[in-house]
Amino acid sequence: MGKDGEDSKHSGEKRMQNPIPTRNLLIIQTEPEQDPADWIAIKQRIERNAPDIEVAIAPNRNRNSVTARWQVRRPSLVFSPVRLIDFVPRGGAVYCGHILGKDEQLRRLSSIGISTPRTAILSSVSSFDPREWGDYVIVKPNNLNSGVGIKLVRTIDLSARYDELTAVAEEEFLVEPYIDHSEDGYPTSYRVLSMFGHALYCIWS
């Protein structure tokens, strides 16, 4: 067909190999908790395997109006593994983390068949029998994180120490039996991170 025909053919093949994006994916990055290099690697992998998706990364602590306008130019999805802080999506589907109370976390785990510790709400008139709960219990605020306000308490002392234990925050407190678990002589714990119902990794400490 000549040079013009060959150019048209190659141009058509190029368009098929590199389709125009039809959807947007916006990843919300939160520093310093998340390494930007991880999201960049994920962005490159998505664009390589799904070229019909255009990917952008935006900081969670920034109201970026340019990115917000880009996001809704096409059907879009916004993803953040933690709660949204300053960035506000203008539309599309939004999948982001939410802070849940410990009671709600336990309900959700129990609903899918995962065993959870016996738990009760602490009040000024609560009564906990050591024969049922053991000699020690854990008292923890329902909505505080990072170990804030968690105490190991003798079960028989709970009532007498109620005001002291609940002074750390004006909220609901939970009581759980103390489970003394150790491996090789050391206190041991496991934490599992999951996303959309799939376990991503387990940390043993």
N, C-alpha and C positions, 0 to 999 in steps of 0.2 A: 504493500500500500504506500510505500514511500516513507519519507521521514515524518511527515505530518501524521500519518496513520500510526506509526510506531509511537510517537509522542503521546497521542491520544490514548493508546492502549496502556502505556506505562502510567499515565496520569490516572486512568480508571482503576488500575491495580493498586496504586498508592492510596486512592480514596477508600478502597475496600479494606486495605490493611490498617488505615488510620481513620476510623469513623469519627464523625463530628460528635463531641459529647452531647448527650441528651439529658443527663442528670447531674446534679451537684451533690457532693459529699463534703460537709464542713466538719472538720475535727477540731474540737476545742481543747487547747493545751493549757495545763495549769502548772506553772513553775512556782517553787523549785521541786515540787513533788514528782514531776514528769520530765524525762530527758527529751529535749526537742529532736535529738537524733533518732529516737525510736519512732516518732511520728513521721519524720521525713522518710525513713525506710518503709513504713507502712504505706505512705502516699505513693512512693515510687512503685511499690509492688502492685497496688490497686491499679494505677494508671497503665502498668505494663500488661496486666492480666485482664483488665476491663476498661479499654480505652473509651468506652461510651460514658464513663464517669469522670468528671473533672473534680479533682480533690484540692481543697484549700485547708490551711491550718491557721487558726486564729487564737490569740491569747485570751484566756478566761477573764483576766483582770483588765480588760480594755473594751470600751464601747466603740467598736470599729464600724462606722457607718458604711464605709466602702465595701467591706466584706459582707455586711448585712444585706446590702442591696444586691451584691453578686449572688448571694445564697438563694434568693427567691427568683432569679431570672429563669430558672428551670425547676422542674420537680426536684425536691431536695430532701436530704436527711442530715440532721445535726447530731453528732455523737460526742459525748463527754463522759469519761468514766467516773467523774465526780460531779457534784452539784454545780450548776451555773452560778457564777458570781456576778460579774458586771456585764458580760456579753448577753444580749437579748436577741434571740432569733426572731425574724420577721414573718416566719411561716414555715411550712414543711413539717415533716415528722421529726420529733425531738426525742432522742434517747439519751438520758443523762442520769447520773447518780443522784440519789436522794438520801438524806440523813434519816434513818429509821430508829425509833426507840427500841431498846433491847427486848421489850415485850413483843413488839411486832416482828422482830427478827426471829424470836423463838416460835411464834405462831406460824410463820412462813416455813421454817425448818420442819416443824412438826407436821404441817400439812402435806409435805412430800415424803413423809416417813422417816425423817432423820431424828434419832433419839436426842432429847435435850434434857438438861437438869430440871428437877422439880423446882418450880419458882412460885413465889407468893409476894404479894404487895405488903410492904412494911407500914404499919400504922401505930399510933400511940397506944392502941388497945390490942395489938397483935399478941398472940401467944404461940410460941414455938416450943414443942416438946423435944428435948434432946434425944429421947428414945426414937423419935421419928426422923429428926433432922440431923442427928449426930452432935458431937460435942462442940463443933465449930460450924459457923455459916459464913457465907460471903454476903456483904451488904453493898449494893452498887446503885448509883443514880441511873434512872432509866434512859436519860437522854444525853448524858455527858460521855465524852470519849477519852481515849488515851490514858485510861487508868485513873482519871480524876475521881476522887471521892470513894474509891473502892476500899473496903475494910474487911479484915478477917476478925471475927468477933466470936467470943464464947456464946453459945446459944442461950445459956441461962442469964447472960448479961444484956440481952437485946432490949428488954423493956427499960432497964435502968439507963441505958446509953442512947435512948431514942433521940433526944434533943441534940446530943453531940454528933451523932451519926448523920442526921439530916440537916445540920447547919450549913453544910457546904453548898447547898443549892435549894431553891424553893421549887421542888418538883417531886415526882413520885420516886420512891426507892423500892428496889426489889431485893428479895432474900433468896439465896440458893444454898444448898448443902456444900460444904467444903469437900472437894474431891482431891485427896492426896495422891497424886500420880507422879511417879518418877521412873526413869530408865537409867540404868547404870549408876544409880545413886544420885541423880540430878533431877530437879523438877523439870518436867517436860511439857511442852505444849505444841499443838499443831494449828496452823491457820491455812485455810483454803480460799483462794480467790477464784470466783466464778463470774462468767459473763453470759447472759442470755441462756442460762441453764447449763452451761458447760464449764467444767473445772479447768482453769488455766494453769495453776500451779499450787503446790503445797509447800509451806514453810515449816520446818521442824526446828524448834529452839529449846 
